[in-house]
Amino acid sequence: MSIEIPQSHQDLLNNPVVVTLTTVSKEGEPYSVAVWKRWDGKHLLITSDSGVRKHRNVQGNPHVSVMALDPDNPYRYISIGGVADIVEEGVIEELDRQTLHFVNEPHYFGSREPAENAATFKGVILKIRPTRVVTLG
């Protein structure tokens, strides 16, 4: 069962706000990184290169946390705890959707990275189902 996101803080998920993703390794070490995201109404979608630390951490421990801080008010935020599934299909399409949303460019490869890198790119989508939501402000 998914948790409802309060209407008062949905803008932090729907607008192009960079979020902090925290994962935990199998050894219990936390790791936080700033990332783009997309909210589909039920899940947070975060892309990752395959095999990097955040991907490896989720492979070993799917419990994650995501925090979106209001860029106009540092005392307003939403923190989401959840469980991430790893999706291997549609990664470049998701990168393109997020690139359009965050920087108004239609394609990730060709605007953020050289177009020729798309042919060898191996990535995943971390599809996060919220299980806990905390808001402030």
BELJO-V293089 format. One record per backbone hydrogen bond with DSSP energy under -1.0 kcal/mol. NH is the residue of the N-H (numbers start at 1). CO is the residue of the C=O. Records with the same first field share a line. If there is no record, write none. Layout:
NH->CO ; CO
This chain:
3->130
9->6
12->9
13->10
14->10
15->11
17->15
19->35
20->67
21->33
22->65
23->31
25->29
28->25
31->23
33->21
35->19
38->45
40->43
44->128
45->38
46->126
48->124
50->122
52->49
56->52
57->53
58->54
59->55
60->56
61->57
64->82
65->22
66->80
67->20
68->78
70->76
76->73
77->136
78->68
79->134
80->66
81->132
82->64
83->129
84->62
85->127
87->125
94->90
95->91
96->92
97->93
98->94
99->95
100->96
101->97
102->98
103->99
104->100
105->99
110->113
111->108
112->108
113->108
117->114
118->115
124->48
125->87
126->46
127->85
128->44
129->83
131->81
132->81
134->79
136->77
